[in-house]
Amino acid sequence: MHEESTASETTPPSAPEAPGQEKSAAAGESAAGAPSLEERLEAAERALEEARDTWLRAQAELENTRRRAREDVAKAAKFAVERFAGDLLPVKDSLEAALTVEAPTVESLKSGAELTLKQLAAAFEKSALKEINPLGEAFNPHFHQAISAIESESEPNTVVSVLQKGYLLADRVVRPALVVVAKAKA
């Protein structure tokens, strides 16, 4: 007991801290290496502001990307046939040139029509527009439209006549072929 009293006698009693002295104690803690609550709060607020800024920038970039995608789709739809139209211009020019001839002969008209047809076939080929000419093939309702059925020596459901050729655009039917189909003899 005696030791306790000497220890208390040598240590001066601490005076109550004034309100201004609390901050100096907190500042003393931050100087010792541990951040104060205020410093931690400020750091958290800065991190929050940076995250908010990053989020806002990402939202703006996303909206810009969506807008550009909508514009690209609109342009693609608007100008989808541009290349095909360019391939058809020589065909039109050939037809107009044929009409300007003053005294055409049957032979010149025929040869001009053949050349124009070749130009048109080349334009179709460049654009992946393929002809459906199913003469002698089995009837396929996905590619052919039967107009009638006639008795024939051919196997039933075989195309015996093509009234109008069909066309595919990149394996998608643009127009089915109009056909006459064989049916079994009665």
C-alpha positions, 0 to 999 in steps of 0.5 A: 500500500505504501508504494501506491501512495508514493506513486500517486504522490509523485504523479501530478493529478491530471486536470480535466481537458478543455474542449479545445484540447480534445482536438490536439489529442486527436491530432496527436494520434494522427501524428503517431500514425493512426488516422483520426476519424475526421481523416478517415471520413474525408478519405471515404468521402473522396473515394465515394466522389471518385466512384460516383464520377467513374459511374457517371462517366460509365453511364455517359459512355454507355448511352453514347454507345447505344446512340451510335449503335442506333445510328449505325442500324438506321444507316445500315437499313437506309443504305442496305441496297446501295451496292446492289443499286450501283451494280444495276446502274449499268443494266439501266444504261444498257437498256437506255442505249438500246432504246436510243438506236434509230434503226435497230435490227432484230439481231442487234436487239437480241444481242443487246438483250443478251448482254444486258441479261449477263450484266443483270446476272452478274449484279445478282451474283455479286449480291448473293441473289440466286435463281431457283429453277427446280425443273425435274426436282422434288417439290419443296414448299419452302422454295416452290409454290405449286400452281397446279398438278397434272398427271405425268409420267414423272414421279408424283410431287416432281416439278414438271414445269416452271412458270416463273423462276424463284429467287433466294437472297443469301439462302432466304426466299425472296420469291418462290418459284411458281411450278406445276407438279406431277401427280399420279395417273388415275 
